[in-house]
Amino acid sequence: MLRQGLGTVIDRLDRPGAVVRWRLAPALWRQTGTGAASSLACLTVRADGEVATALGHGWEAPRYGRRRLIPLLEIRPAPDTRTIITAVRFAGAASGD
């Protein structure tokens, strides 16, 4: 769901071992207690069980024969976690709090 600079993605997991990876736009990202943030956006992760989040890098292929290193937010759920909810707030969006 996306509205007024706010987005929510719900991942429903049907088996253990899944990993959710968010490809992030090139920017200076920092890990927060619940996800990651930059001058572009803030990602907040919630779940119905425990999750571990890590900010790192991975490869993106923008076209055939080319690849570039990009920032990633990796979410590793505990085996009993079945739902991960990621809220994305883009810079300039009202907080609504």
C-alpha beads as a LAMMPS data file, in Angstrom:
LAMMPS data file: protein, C-alpha beads

97 atoms
96 bonds

1 atom types
1 bond types

-500.0 500.0 xlo xhi
-500.0 500.0 ylo yhi
-500.0 500.0 zlo zhi

Masses

1 110.0

Atoms # bond

1 1 1 0.000 0.000 0.000
2 1 1 1.388 3.457 -0.874
3 1 1 -0.061 6.843 0.013
4 1 1 1.387 10.322 0.516
5 1 1 5.015 9.207 0.706
6 1 1 4.262 6.284 2.999
7 1 1 4.361 2.641 1.975
8 1 1 3.732 -0.656 3.723
9 1 1 4.814 -4.081 2.498
10 1 1 3.634 -7.272 4.197
11 1 1 5.678 -10.421 3.618
12 1 1 3.986 -13.664 4.638
13 1 1 6.449 -16.510 5.075
14 1 1 5.324 -20.114 4.623
15 1 1 8.529 -21.819 5.725
16 1 1 11.640 -21.133 7.822
17 1 1 14.863 -19.971 6.208
18 1 1 13.478 -17.075 4.180
19 1 1 15.500 -13.864 3.966
20 1 1 13.990 -10.525 2.913
21 1 1 16.381 -8.146 1.153
22 1 1 15.555 -4.538 0.374
23 1 1 17.649 -2.968 -2.374
24 1 1 18.242 0.614 -1.294
25 1 1 18.870 3.704 -3.401
26 1 1 22.451 4.977 -3.442
27 1 1 22.785 7.179 -0.330
28 1 1 24.460 7.218 3.060
29 1 1 22.318 4.691 4.977
30 1 1 22.590 4.009 8.698
31 1 1 21.159 1.130 10.644
32 1 1 18.502 1.987 13.213
33 1 1 17.087 -0.149 15.999
34 1 1 14.210 -1.199 13.749
35 1 1 15.593 -0.947 10.203
36 1 1 17.529 1.676 8.241
37 1 1 17.390 5.388 7.438
38 1 1 18.965 7.910 5.068
39 1 1 18.190 11.384 3.779
40 1 1 15.909 9.694 1.208
41 1 1 13.755 7.414 3.342
42 1 1 13.314 5.453 6.545
43 1 1 12.477 1.721 6.625
44 1 1 10.945 0.331 9.816
45 1 1 10.597 -3.441 10.261
46 1 1 8.044 -5.167 12.494
47 1 1 7.210 -8.856 12.707
48 1 1 5.130 -11.406 14.585
49 1 1 8.363 -12.971 15.865
50 1 1 12.012 -12.089 16.216
51 1 1 14.010 -10.743 13.274
52 1 1 17.610 -9.675 12.840
53 1 1 18.326 -6.764 10.510
54 1 1 21.664 -5.933 8.929
55 1 1 22.739 -3.132 6.638
56 1 1 25.190 -4.259 3.988
57 1 1 25.902 -4.272 0.272
58 1 1 24.950 -6.483 -2.630
59 1 1 25.056 -6.532 -6.397
60 1 1 22.512 -5.072 -8.780
61 1 1 22.487 -5.649 -12.529
62 1 1 21.014 -2.496 -14.122
63 1 1 21.411 -4.084 -17.576
64 1 1 22.978 -7.131 -19.158
65 1 1 26.734 -7.318 -18.662
66 1 1 26.824 -4.557 -16.023
67 1 1 26.689 -4.764 -12.274
68 1 1 27.149 -2.334 -9.436
69 1 1 27.385 -2.503 -5.681
70 1 1 24.320 -1.133 -3.870
71 1 1 23.223 -0.832 -0.229
72 1 1 20.898 -3.549 1.105
73 1 1 18.793 -4.016 4.194
74 1 1 18.682 -7.719 5.017
75 1 1 15.996 -9.121 7.310
76 1 1 16.504 -12.615 8.748
77 1 1 13.483 -13.923 10.655
78 1 1 13.544 -16.510 13.438
79 1 1 12.177 -19.928 12.353
80 1 1 8.749 -19.286 13.918
81 1 1 8.270 -15.819 12.347
82 1 1 5.535 -15.859 9.703
83 1 1 4.821 -12.173 8.985
84 1 1 7.216 -9.287 8.364
85 1 1 5.839 -5.767 7.914
86 1 1 8.127 -3.108 6.456
87 1 1 7.001 0.511 6.548
88 1 1 8.751 2.926 4.182
89 1 1 8.542 6.647 4.849
90 1 1 10.007 8.782 2.072
91 1 1 11.756 12.050 2.896
92 1 1 9.298 14.899 3.138
93 1 1 6.335 12.696 4.073
94 1 1 4.315 13.875 7.053
95 1 1 4.955 11.757 10.138
96 1 1 1.301 11.381 11.108
97 1 1 2.365 10.838 14.733

Bonds

1 1 1 2
2 1 2 3
3 1 3 4
4 1 4 5
5 1 5 6
6 1 6 7
7 1 7 8
8 1 8 9
9 1 9 10
10 1 10 11
11 1 11 12
12 1 12 13
13 1 13 14
14 1 14 15
15 1 15 16
16 1 16 17
17 1 17 18
18 1 18 19
19 1 19 20
20 1 20 21
21 1 21 22
22 1 22 23
23 1 23 24
24 1 24 25
25 1 25 26
26 1 26 27
27 1 27 28
28 1 28 29
29 1 29 30
30 1 30 31
31 1 31 32
32 1 32 33
33 1 33 34
34 1 34 35
35 1 35 36
36 1 36 37
37 1 37 38
38 1 38 39
39 1 39 40
40 1 40 41
41 1 41 42
42 1 42 43
43 1 43 44
44 1 44 45
45 1 45 46
46 1 46 47
47 1 47 48
48 1 48 49
49 1 49 50
50 1 50 51
51 1 51 52
52 1 52 53
53 1 53 54
54 1 54 55
55 1 55 56
56 1 56 57
57 1 57 58
58 1 58 59
59 1 59 60
60 1 60 61
61 1 61 62
62 1 62 63
63 1 63 64
64 1 64 65
65 1 65 66
66 1 66 67
67 1 67 68
68 1 68 69
69 1 69 70
70 1 70 71
71 1 71 72
72 1 72 73
73 1 73 74
74 1 74 75
75 1 75 76
76 1 76 77
77 1 77 78
78 1 78 79
79 1 79 80
80 1 80 81
81 1 81 82
82 1 82 83
83 1 83 84
84 1 84 85
85 1 85 86
86 1 86 87
87 1 87 88
88 1 88 89
89 1 89 90
90 1 90 91
91 1 91 92
92 1 92 93
93 1 93 94
94 1 94 95
95 1 95 96
96 1 96 97
